[in-house]
Amino acid sequence: MPHRVLAEVTASVSELKRNPMGTVAAGDGFPVAILNHNQPAFYCIPAEVFEAMMERMEDFELNAIADARKDEPRIRVDLDEV
């Protein structure tokens, strides 16, 4: 069964075991598809890329909450009373 590989660089599980940091570096900051029996098993990405992805997903979630609440009535609050 064909699989779509969403990375320009691939490596086998064996290559990853042999040289994990070299495998990550081979992607030059982009994902490396790790193949098991010539099928993508997972993607290996640098920590900075993962952190940026997580921040972006959190932003999407917060935007979805804000969009869901945009038609709710507003309650005025006096900060001096809080």
Buried (B, 14 or more C-beta within 10 A) or exposed (E): EEEEBEBEBBBBBEBBEEEEEEBBEBBEEEBBBBBEEEEBEEBBBBEEBEEEEEEEEEEEEEEEEEEEEEEEEEEEEEEEEE
